[in-house]
Amino acid sequence: MPNEKYTESWLAGPRSTQFYTRTYLPPSQKKPHAAVVFLHGFAEHIGRYTEYHPLFAARGIAIFTYDQRGFGLTALDTKGHKSRTSSYGKTTWVEQMEDTAWAIQHAKETFKDVPLFLVGHSMVCLVIRKVSF
């Protein structure tokens, strides 16, 4: 049975890394009022926010989120999706900034003509200052 709260995908990102992603959309195919790229914190994964992200979607705000490089399913998938070079805790600030810019670009292309915001927890604070919008 498909999950009604979000759709999940594996998307190719920077350095050919396969990222586990989730997208939460407003109900009834309504066009979102805004969109958010959400970045989880250090040693976390997007599954921690499964109850939180639908609250945005219910209010007309789309969410694009992914397990960051070195964390969650992006690093630990056992079903054949993760990249060979991906392992738990293996990341750098340079890679994190590239990945964040990739996620923002993906959201810009997916959610055209709506305001786009970047929201994050924990390790994202320094990344936000470096990424150009």
C-alpha positions in Angstrom: 0.0 0.0 0.0 1.5 3.4 -1.0 2.2 5.9 1.7 -0.5 8.7 1.7 1.7 11.2 3.5 4.6 11.4 1.0 6.2 10.0 -2.2 9.7 8.6 -2.0 12.3 8.5 -4.6 16.0 7.8 -5.2 17.5 10.7 -7.1 21.0 11.1 -8.5 22.7 14.1 -7.0 26.2 15.6 -6.9 29.2 13.2 -7.4 26.8 10.5 -8.7 25.4 9.9 -5.2 22.0 8.3 -5.0 19.9 10.2 -2.4 16.8 8.8 -0.7 14.2 11.6 -0.9 10.6 12.3 0.2 8.2 14.8 -1.2 5.1 15.9 0.8 2.4 17.7 -1.3 -0.8 19.5 -0.3 -3.9 17.3 -0.4 -6.1 17.0 -3.5 -3.5 18.0 -6.0 -3.7 21.7 -5.0 -0.9 23.9 -6.1 1.3 24.7 -3.1 1.4 28.2 -1.7 5.1 27.7 -1.0 7.7 25.0 -0.9 10.4 24.1 1.6 13.7 22.2 1.2 14.2 20.6 4.6 17.6 19.4 5.9 17.8 17.1 8.8 20.4 17.5 11.6 23.7 15.7 12.2 23.4 11.9 12.7 19.7 12.1 11.8 17.5 11.0 8.9 14.2 12.2 7.4 12.2 9.5 9.0 12.4 11.4 12.2 10.1 14.1 10.7 7.4 11.8 9.2 4.8 13.2 11.6 6.0 16.8 11.3 6.2 17.3 7.5 2.6 16.5 6.8 1.5 19.4 8.9 3.1 21.7 6.4 1.5 19.9 3.4 -1.9 20.1 5.1 -1.5 23.9 5.1 -0.5 24.1 1.4 3.3 24.0 1.8 5.2 21.4 -0.2 8.2 19.8 1.4 11.2 18.3 -0.4 13.6 16.5 1.9 16.3 13.9 1.6 18.7 11.8 3.8 21.9 13.8 3.5 25.1 12.3 2.4 26.5 10.0 5.1 23.2 9.6 6.9 19.9 7.7 6.8 19.1 5.5 3.8 21.4 7.5 1.6 24.2 5.9 3.6 22.7 2.7 5.0 20.2 1.3 2.4 20.4 -2.5 2.2 18.1 -2.9 -0.8 20.6 -1.9 -3.5 19.8 1.8 -4.0 22.7 3.5 -2.2 25.9 4.5 -4.0 28.9 2.3 -3.5 30.9 5.3 -2.2 28.2 6.2 0.3 28.8 5.1 3.9 27.6 6.2 7.3 29.2 9.5 8.6 31.2 10.0 5.4 30.7 13.6 4.3 32.5 16.9 4.1 31.3 20.5 4.2 32.1 20.9 0.5 29.9 17.9 -0.3 27.2 19.2 2.0 27.1 22.6 0.3 27.0 20.9 -3.2 24.2 18.6 -2.0 22.2 21.5 -0.6 22.6 23.6 -3.8 21.4 20.5 -5.7 18.3 20.1 -3.5 17.4 23.8 -3.8 17.7 23.5 -7.6 15.6 20.4 -7.7 12.9 22.2 -5.6 13.0 25.3 -7.8 12.4 23.1 -10.9 9.7 21.0 -9.2 7.8 23.9 -7.5 7.9 26.7 -10.1 6.3 30.0 -9.4 6.0 29.6 -5.6 8.2 31.0 -2.8 11.0 28.6 -1.8 12.4 28.4 1.7 15.3 26.4 3.2 14.7 25.0 6.7 17.2 22.9 8.6 18.1 21.5 12.0 21.5 21.3 13.7 24.4 21.0 11.2 22.7 23.0 8.5 23.4 26.4 10.1 26.8 26.9 8.4 25.6 25.5 5.1 22.8 28.1 4.8 25.2 30.9 4.9 27.3 29.5 2.1 24.6 28.5 -0.5 23.6 31.2 -2.9 20.0 31.3 -3.9 
